[in-house]
Amino acid sequence: MLIYSDTFDQFRHDVIYNKIADIMNNAFLESFGRKAAVNEFSSWQNSLSRVKDLIEISETRNNFIALEYQVPYNQSRIDCLLFGKNEKNQDNILVIELKQWTNVTALEIEGNFVETYTGGRKKVVAHPSQQIKGYHNYLLDFIEEFEKEPSITLTSCSYCHNYSNKDISGLFNPIYRNILNEYPIYCREDTTELAGKIKLLLKSGKGSEVFNRFMQSRIRPSRRLLENVKAIINNEASFSLLNEQLVAKNLIWGKIRRGYAKGRKSVIIVKGGPGTGKSLIAVNILAEVAAKRKKVLLVSKSKPFRDGLQAWVGGGSVKNIFVSPYSLTPSRMDENGLDVLLIDEAHRIETANYYQRMRSIDRSEMPMAEQLIRSAKTTVFFIDDKQRVRYQEIGNSSTIKEAAKKFQASMDEVELLSQFRCMGSNDYLKWIESVLGYTTKKRILRKTEIFDFKIFNSPSELYIELGKKEAEKPNSARLVAGYCWPWSEPKPDGSLINDVKIGEFAMPWETKGDHAVGKYPAWFQWAYKPNGFQQVGCIYTAQGFEFDYIGVIIGPDLIFNSTTGTLTGDISMTRDPTLKRDPNNFETYIKNIYRVLLTRGMKGCYVYFTNKETEHFFKERME
């Protein structure tokens, strides 16, 4: 998808007569159902006239330009692409990232980041060369034409037309030397040089030919990407499988291969509770499929989980194999465009209504489960029906089976029974489910239980004990809570407000929204950076992660009902606006939430109850 595309001559005309920003704004409105932000509109007005100047100075003709191209399986948009052929009649595409920056502060943060004023405030953002490197590799990873003959040469750079190349303390600080050598930046003094590059790459014209070849290309993972995935995952000890996990992986892989042999669309449902290794098995199958050079993606709705996987595999182009389900709409993905699609946390599949909030071309009445099955010859859903914690999430085995019938797909099921989290204790998980009321069978947690479960009299005592574990092994312990306290935005200086208050105990929630430092998003900082121990996580952060020790504050949203002798939910005590939208199912959600939180620990779980009757009910079920 792109906002604007036309010949160089028409583009020059639209800029000269001051029409370009309005044309793009109208196209943006048609695609996204809203007008572009004021700062984006302003950037089109200011930067595209500089692109017009470059084209005029280059004296090239019969070429093509595309603006605001949305990269495959992603919401990011590339500012400008130029298409044409060089004097040897070879196809060329020049990608240009446009920046209006004037002042930049260099930052010695891993991953090439800078601080600058953008979007109305100072932000830590990727260095332009790092940003354009990401776009460059993304295109090579997914646009099939780059693997075909005659070859298309992709060249990428940044044009900071208001910035001076004499400022060696900012963008040209020596710490960025390597990335600048790969992906150069052109500044206001470099206009002639950049125009010369355009002339060199596009001298022979025929841009519409190259543009059409690019736009009509099939979108699928490249051989290079698949080979990198295989190599990294197979050599990463963190992804090793044990015992029953290995058996389950081989069983699932066997079903996938049978699907190949039959030549029929197939669907596989893999069921498993917390800690059974669903995600780990999914990643290993990803490596198996990639090794066969089959087209494969791993889908997860959880952005924290995707970010975690991307960081674990070392970033680079391999991270592009992990995508959001929202990127596989019919407008973006051909039917059976993939050989295998792996869906982690399939219980988080949403209703089709979500798509009404997307750009118009991506909107569809087709339910998400059907869209996913449509996308691949074989679709594998990893699911825990008891982890649904939001009203809009409708993923369950029945939903998937009904969707499979519509495509006349074969159906297989695999159940993972062995518990690898919680010290491998299936008894602990069964006890948690018994106490929360998933079953009527009363279970008692024995003193001989190998999993370290403790109840504390105050959150401060819990936090001190958790701190001892964190001191022994950094990033091994985290504190989470039910969403029963307000959640404030960070202060202007980035510091957090102590929203979670219980008596003298006060701590902040983890960093809200998209606030981040360097390359790490908020939720990844909470899970894997040292300062995460000074913050409280919630279900939206913790789901998908695990730690040696987890501390859980069970809030007043889970209470004991003396009439029924069971636990129930109190919707009046939640601060979660999402849960309040479906009061009829609130009790199911709140029990699912605490089931998830209470099973995030590998070795132990420490708990504090704000409601003492709830605490007493738990203690009655302990030896």
C-alpha positions in Angstrom: 0.0 0.0 0.0 1.2 3.5 -0.7 -0.3 7.0 -0.5 1.0 8.5 -3.8 2.6 7.2 -7.0 3.1 8.8 -10.4 5.7 9.8 -13.0 8.4 12.3 -12.2 6.8 14.8 -14.5 3.4 14.6 -12.8 5.0 14.7 -9.3 6.9 17.9 -10.3 3.6 19.4 -11.5 1.8 18.5 -8.2 4.6 20.1 -6.2 5.0 23.2 -8.3 1.3 24.0 -8.1 1.3 23.2 -4.4 -1.1 20.3 -4.7 1.0 17.4 -3.5 0.2 17.6 0.3 -3.6 17.9 -0.4 -3.5 15.0 -2.9 -1.7 12.8 -0.3 -4.0 13.9 2.5 -7.1 12.9 0.5 -5.5 9.5 -0.3 -4.6 9.1 3.4 -8.2 9.8 4.4 -9.5 7.3 1.9 -7.1 4.6 3.1 -7.2 5.1 6.8 -10.5 6.8 7.4 -8.9 9.9 8.9 -6.8 12.8 7.8 -3.1 12.8 8.4 -1.7 14.5 11.5 -0.8 18.2 11.2 3.0 17.5 11.5 2.8 14.8 8.8 0.9 17.1 6.4 3.5 19.8 7.1 6.4 17.4 6.4 4.9 16.6 3.0 4.7 20.3 2.2 8.3 20.9 3.3 10.2 17.8 2.3 8.6 16.9 -1.0 9.6 20.2 -2.6 13.2 19.2 -1.8 12.7 15.9 -3.6 11.3 17.8 -6.6 14.5 19.9 -6.6 16.6 16.7 -6.6 14.8 15.3 -9.6 15.1 18.5 -11.5 18.9 18.8 -10.8 19.3 15.1 -11.8 17.8 15.9 -15.2 16.2 12.4 -15.4 13.0 11.7 -17.2 10.5 8.9 -17.7 10.9 7.7 -14.1 8.5 6.9 -11.3 8.1 7.9 -7.7 6.2 6.3 -4.8 5.5 8.1 -1.5 4.5 6.7 1.9 4.9 3.0 1.0 3.7 0.7 3.8 6.1 -2.2 4.2 4.7 -5.8 4.2 3.3 -7.2 7.5 4.0 -3.9 9.2 2.6 -0.5 9.9 5.8 1.4 9.1 5.8 3.6 6.0 8.8 4.4 3.7 8.9 8.1 2.8 10.1 7.9 -0.8 11.0 5.4 -3.5 12.4 6.2 -6.9 12.2 3.7 -9.8 14.1 3.5 -13.1 17.0 1.9 -15.0 20.6 2.9 -15.3 22.6 3.4 -18.5 23.2 -0.4 -18.7 19.4 -0.9 -18.6 19.5 -2.5 -15.1 16.5 -2.1 -12.8 17.1 0.2 -9.9 15.1 1.4 -6.8 16.4 4.2 -4.6 14.8 4.4 -1.2 15.1 7.8 0.5 14.2 8.5 4.2 13.4 12.2 4.5 14.1 14.2 7.7 13.5 17.9 8.6 15.8 17.7 11.6 18.2 20.6 12.4 19.6 19.6 15.8 20.5 16.1 17.0 22.2 14.8 20.1 24.2 11.6 19.7 23.6 8.8 22.2 25.9 6.0 23.1 23.1 3.5 23.3 23.4 0.1 21.7 21.6 0.0 18.4 22.4 3.5 16.9 20.0 5.9 18.5 19.8 9.7 18.7 17.7 12.3 20.6 16.0 15.0 18.6 12.9 17.2 18.6 10.2 15.4 16.5 6.4 15.0 16.8 6.1 18.0 19.2 8.6 16.9 21.8 12.1 15.5 22.3 12.4 11.8 21.6 14.9 9.0 21.5 14.7 7.6 18.0 16.7 5.5 15.6 19.5 7.2 13.7 18.3 7.8 10.1 20.9 5.3 8.8 19.7 2.6 11.2 16.1 3.3 10.2 16.7 3.1 6.5 18.8 -0.1 7.1 15.7 -1.6 8.6 13.5 -0.7 5.6 16.2 -1.9 3.2 16.4 -5.3 4.7 12.7 -5.6 5.2 12.1 -5.1 1.4 14.8 -7.7 0.6 13.3 -10.1 3.1 9.7 -10.0 1.7 9.6 -8.7 -1.9 10.0 -11.8 -4.1 11.2 -9.9 -7.1 14.5 -9.2 -5.4 15.3 -12.9 -5.7 14.5 -13.1 -9.4 16.3 -12.3 -12.7 16.9 -9.9 -14.1 17.9 -8.5 -10.7 16.7 -5.3 -9.1 19.3 -3.3 -7.3 18.1 -1.7 -4.1 20.0 1.4 -2.9 19.0 3.2 0.4 20.0 6.5 2.0 18.6 9.4 4.1 18.2 13.0 3.0 18.3 15.4 6.0 17.8 18.5 3.9 17.8 21.0 6.8 20.8 19.5 8.5 24.5 20.5 8.0 27.1 17.9 7.3 29.6 20.1 9.2 27.9 19.1 12.5 30.1 16.2 13.5 28.7 16.0 17.0 25.2 14.8 16.1 24.3 12.5 13.1 28.0 12.3 12.0 29.4 11.5 15.5 32.2 8.9 15.1 30.1 6.3 17.0 27.8 6.1 13.9 30.7 5.6 11.5 29.9 1.9 10.6 26.2 2.5 9.9 26.9 5.7 7.9 29.3 3.8 5.7 26.5 1.3 4.9 23.6 3.7 4.6 24.8 7.3 3.9 23.1 10.6 4.9 22.9 13.5 2.5 22.5 17.0 4.0 21.7 20.5 2.7 25.2 20.9 1.3 24.9 17.5 -0.5 22.0 18.2 -2.8 24.1 18.0 -6.0 25.8 14.8 -4.8 22.4 13.1 -4.1 21.0 14.3 -7.5 24.1 12.8 -9.1 23.3 9.4 -7.5 19.7 9.7 -8.8 21.1 10.3 -12.3 23.5 7.4 -12.0 20.8 4.9 -11.0 17.9 6.1 -13.1 19.5 7.7 -16.2 17.7 5.5 -18.8 14.2 6.0 -17.4 11.6 3.3 -17.8 10.6 3.8 -14.2 7.0 2.6 -14.6 8.4 -0.8 -15.7 10.4 -1.2 -12.5 7.6 0.2 -10.4 5.0 -2.2 -11.8 7.4 -5.1 -11.3 8.0 -4.1 -7.7 4.3 -3.5 -6.8 3.1 -6.7 -8.5 5.6 -8.9 -6.8 4.5 -11.6 -4.5 5.1 -10.9 -0.8 6.7 -13.8 1.0 9.7 -14.6 3.2 12.9 -14.7 1.2 15.4 -17.6 1.1 18.0 -15.5 2.9 15.6 -14.8 5.7 14.6 -18.5 6.1 18.3 -19.6 6.2 19.1 -17.0 8.8 16.1 -18.1 11.0 17.2 -21.7 10.7 20.8 -20.9 11.6 20.1 -18.7 14.6 17.3 -20.8 16.2 19.2 -24.1 15.8 22.3 -22.6 17.4 20.5 -20.8 20.3 20.5 -22.9 23.5 17.5 -20.9 24.9 15.3 -22.6 22.3 16.3 -26.2 23.1 13.5 -28.7 23.7 13.3 -31.3 26.5 11.7 -34.7 26.6 8.0 -34.5 25.9 8.5 -31.1 24.2 10.7 -32.8 21.6 8.2 -35.6 21.2 5.4 -33.1 20.7 7.4 -31.1 18.2 8.1 -34.2 16.1 4.5 -35.2 16.3 3.4 -31.7 15.0 6.1 -31.6 12.4 4.9 -35.1 11.2 1.4 -33.7 10.7 2.7 -30.7 8.8 4.6 -33.0 6.4 1.5 -35.2 5.9 -0.3 -32.1 4.9 2.3 -31.4 2.3 2.0 -34.9 0.9 -1.8 -34.8 0.7 -1.7 -31.4 -1.1 -4.7 -30.3 1.0 -5.1 -27.3 3.2 -4.7 -28.5 6.8 -5.2 -27.0 10.3 -3.5 -28.3 13.5 -4.6 -27.2 17.0 -2.0 -27.6 19.7 -3.5 -27.4 23.2 -1.5 -26.8 26.3 -1.7 -25.1 29.7 0.9 -22.6 31.1 4.4 -23.8 31.0 3.9 -26.7 28.6 6.2 -25.2 26.0 3.8 -24.0 23.3 5.9 -21.0 22.3 9.2 -22.9 22.5 7.8 -25.7 20.3 6.4 -23.1 17.8 9.9 -21.5 17.5 11.5 -24.9 16.9 9.0 -25.8 14.2 9.7 -22.4 12.6 13.3 -23.5 12.3 12.4 -26.9 10.9 10.1 -25.3 8.2 12.7 -22.6 7.4 15.3 -25.4 6.9 13.1 -26.9 4.2 12.9 -23.4 2.6 9.2 -23.4 3.0 7.5 -20.0 3.3 6.7 -19.5 7.0 5.8 -16.8 9.5 5.1 -17.0 13.2 2.2 -14.8 14.3 1.6 -13.5 17.8 -0.9 -10.8 18.8 1.2 -10.0 21.8 3.7 -7.2 20.9 5.7 -7.9 24.1 6.1 -11.5 23.1 7.1 -10.5 19.5 9.6 -8.0 20.8 11.0 -10.6 23.1 11.5 -13.1 20.3 13.0 -10.5 18.1 15.5 -9.6 20.8 16.3 -13.2 21.6 17.2 -14.0 18.0 19.5 -10.9 17.9 17.3 -8.6 15.9 18.6 -8.1 12.3 16.5 -9.3 9.5 15.4 -12.5 11.3 13.1 -10.5 13.5 10.9 -9.9 10.4 9.7 -13.5 10.6 7.6 -12.6 13.7 4.5 -10.7 12.7 1.1 -9.4 14.0 -2.1 -11.2 12.9 -3.4 -7.8 11.7 -0.8 -7.9 8.9 -2.4 -10.9 7.2 -5.6 -9.4 6.0 -6.8 -10.4 2.5 -5.6 -7.1 1.1 -2.0 -7.9 2.2 -1.8 -11.7 1.9 -2.6 -14.0 -1.1 -4.6 -17.1 -0.3 -2.2 -19.9 0.4 0.6 -17.3 0.1 2.5 -19.2 2.9 3.4 -22.8 3.2 3.1 -22.8 7.0 1.6 -20.2 9.4 2.3 -20.7 13.2 -0.1 -18.8 15.5 1.2 -18.5 19.1 -1.4 -17.6 21.8 -4.3 -18.4 19.4 -6.7 -17.8 22.3 -6.1 -14.1 21.6 -7.7 -14.2 18.2 -10.1 -11.3 17.9 -13.5 -10.6 16.3 -13.6 -9.2 12.8 -14.7 -5.9 14.3 -11.1 -5.0 15.0 -10.5 -4.4 11.3 -13.0 -1.6 11.2 -10.3 0.5 12.9 -7.8 -0.2 10.2 -7.3 1.5 6.8 -10.2 1.0 4.5 -8.4 -1.3 2.1 -7.5 -3.7 4.9 -11.0 -3.9 6.4 -12.8 -7.2 6.1 -15.8 -8.9 7.5 -13.9 -12.2 7.5 -13.2 -13.3 11.1 -9.6 -13.4 12.1 -9.4 -17.2 12.4 -10.6 -17.5 8.8 -8.1 -14.9 7.6 -5.3 -16.8 9.2 -6.3 -20.2 7.8 -6.8 -18.5 4.4 -3.2 -17.3 4.4 -1.4 -20.6 4.4 -1.5 -24.2 3.2 -0.9 -25.4 6.7 -1.9 -23.4 9.8 -0.9 -24.4 13.3 -2.7 -22.8 16.3 -1.1 -23.0 19.7 -3.8 -22.4 22.2 -4.8 -22.4 25.9 -8.6 -21.9 26.2 -8.2 -20.7 29.8 -5.9 -17.7 28.9 -8.6 -15.5 27.3 -8.6 -12.2 29.3 -10.3 -9.7 27.1 -13.8 -9.5 25.8 -12.8 -9.0 22.1 -10.6 -12.1 22.2 -12.7 -15.0 21.0 -10.0 -17.6 20.2 -10.9 -21.1 21.2 -10.8 -24.6 19.7 -14.4 -24.5 18.5 -13.9 -21.2 16.7 -10.9 -22.6 14.8 -12.6 -25.8 13.9 -15.6 -23.9 12.4 -13.2 -21.7 10.4 -11.4 -24.8 9.1 -14.6 -26.3 7.8 -15.2 -23.3 5.6 -12.0 -24.1 3.8 -12.6 -27.8 3.8 -9.3 -28.2 5.6 -8.2 -31.4 7.3 -8.1 -31.1 11.1 -5.6 -32.5 13.6 -5.2 -31.9 17.4 -2.3 -32.4 19.7 -2.4 -32.0 23.5 0.6 -31.0 25.6 0.3 -32.4 29.1 3.7 -32.1 30.7 4.3 -29.0 32.8 7.8 -27.5 32.4 7.2 -24.2 34.3 6.5 -24.2 38.1 9.3 -26.7 38.7 7.5 -29.1 36.4 4.7 -29.4 38.9 1.4 -30.4 37.3 0.0 -30.6 40.9 0.6 -26.9 41.4 -1.3 -26.0 38.2 -4.1 -28.3 39.1 -4.3 -26.8 42.6 -4.4 -23.2 41.2 -7.3 -24.2 38.8 -9.1 -25.9 41.7 -8.9 -22.9 44.0 -10.0 -20.5 41.2 -13.0 -22.8 40.5 -12.2 -24.3 37.1 -13.0 -27.7 38.6 -15.3 -28.8 41.5 -12.6 -31.2 42.8 -11.0 -29.8 45.9 -7.3 -30.1 45.9 -4.8 -29.3 48.7 -1.3 -27.9 48.1 1.0 -30.2 50.0 4.0 -29.0 52.1 6.1 -31.4 50.1 5.4 -29.5 46.9 8.7 -28.7 45.2 7.4 -25.4 43.8 8.1 -22.5 46.2 4.6 -21.0 46.9 4.4 -18.5 49.8 1.7 -16.0 51.1 3.0 -12.8 52.7 1.4 -10.5 55.3 2.3 -7.3 53.4 3.5 -6.3 49.9 6.6 -4.9 51.4 7.6 -8.3 52.9 6.9 -10.0 49.6 9.0 -7.4 47.7 11.9 -7.8 50.1 11.9 -11.6 49.7 11.6 -11.2 45.9 14.5 -8.8 46.0 16.8 -11.4 47.5 16.1 -13.7 44.5 16.7 -10.8 42.1 20.0 -10.0 43.8 21.2 -13.6 43.4 20.3 -13.6 39.7 19.5 -10.3 37.9 16.3 -10.2 35.9 15.1 -13.5 37.5 12.3 -12.0 39.6 9.4 -9.7 38.8 6.3 -8.2 40.6 2.9 -8.2 39.0 -0.6 -7.2 40.2 -4.2 -7.2 39.2 -5.2 -4.0 37.4 -6.9 -2.4 40.5 -5.0 0.9 40.8 -4.9 3.9 38.5 -2.2 4.0 35.8 -0.7 7.4 35.2 1.3 8.7 32.2 5.0 9.2 32.9 6.1 12.7 34.1 7.6 15.0 31.4 11.1 13.9 32.6 10.2 10.3 32.0 9.9 9.3 35.7 7.0 7.1 36.8 4.3 7.8 39.4 3.8 5.4 42.3 0.2 4.4 41.5 0.2 1.0 43.2 -0.3 2.0 46.8 -1.1 -0.4 49.6 -0.6 1.2 53.1 3.0 2.4 53.2 3.9 0.3 50.1 4.0 2.3 46.8 5.5 1.4 43.4 4.8 2.5 39.9 3.4 0.4 37.1 5.8 -0.5 34.3 6.3 2.2 31.7 3.0 2.9 29.9 2.4 2.7 26.2 5.2 3.2 23.7 7.6 5.1 26.0 11.0 3.5 25.6 14.7 4.0 26.1 17.0 3.1 23.2 15.9 0.0 21.2 14.0 -1.5 24.1 10.2 -1.1 24.2 8.5 -0.5 27.6 7.4 -4.1 28.2 10.8 -5.5 27.2 12.5 -3.1 29.6 10.2 -4.3 32.4 10.9 -8.0 31.7 14.6 -7.9 30.9 16.3 -4.7 32.1 17.4 -4.1 35.7 15.0 -1.2 36.3 12.1 -3.5 35.6 12.3 -4.8 39.2 11.4 -1.4 40.4 8.1 -1.5 38.5 4.9 -3.5 38.8 3.7 -5.5 35.7 0.2 -6.4 34.8 -1.5 -9.1 32.7 -0.9 -7.2 29.4 2.8 -7.2 30.1 3.3 -10.5 31.8 1.3 -12.8 29.4 3.9 -14.7 27.4 6.9 -14.1 29.7 8.2 -16.2 32.5 10.7 -15.7 35.4 12.4 -17.8 38.1 10.3 -16.1 40.7 7.1 -14.1 40.3 5.5 -11.9 43.0 1.7 -11.5 42.6 -0.5 -8.9 44.3 -4.0 -10.2 44.1 -6.3 -7.1 44.3 -9.8 -6.6 45.5 -11.2 -7.6 42.1 -11.1 -11.3 43.3 -13.1 -11.9 46.4 -14.6 -14.8 48.4 -18.3 -15.3 48.1 -19.5 -16.7 51.5 -22.9 -17.7 50.0 -21.4 -20.0 47.3 -18.2 -20.8 49.2 -16.2 -19.9 46.0 -14.1 -17.1 44.6 -15.9 -14.5 42.4 -15.0 -11.3 40.6 -15.8 -7.8 41.8 -16.1 -5.6 38.7 -16.4 -2.4 40.7 -12.8 -2.8 41.9 -11.1 -3.1 38.5 -9.4 -0.1 36.8 -9.3 -2.0 33.5 -11.6 -0.3 31.0 -11.4 -3.3 28.7 -12.8 -5.7 31.3 -15.7 -3.3 32.1 -17.0 -3.6 28.6 -18.2 -7.2 29.1 -19.6 -7.5 32.7 -21.3 -10.8 32.0 -17.9 -12.5 31.5 -15.9 -10.5 34.0 -15.5 -13.4 36.5 -14.1 -15.6 33.8 -11.6 -13.0 32.7 -10.4 -12.2 36.2 -9.9 -15.8 37.1 -8.0 -16.4 33.8 -5.9 -13.3 34.5 -4.8 -14.6 38.0 -4.3 -18.1 36.6 -1.8 -16.6 34.1 -0.1 -14.4 36.7 0.2 -17.2 39.3 1.9 -19.5 36.7 4.6 -17.1 35.4 7.2 -18.5 37.9 9.7 -21.3 37.1 10.8 -21.9 40.7 8.4 -20.0 42.9 5.4 -17.7 43.4 5.1 -15.2 46.2 1.6 -13.8 46.8 0.0 -10.9 48.8 -3.8 -10.6 49.0 -5.5 -7.2 49.6 -8.7 -9.1 50.5 -8.1 -11.2 53.6 -11.1 -13.4 53.0 -9.7 -14.4 49.6 -6.3 -15.0 51.4 -8.1 -17.2 54.0 -9.8 -19.2 51.2 -6.4 -20.0 49.6 -4.8 -20.9 52.9 -7.7 -23.3 53.6 -6.6 -25.2 50.5 -2.9 -25.5 51.8 -1.5 -28.2 54.0 
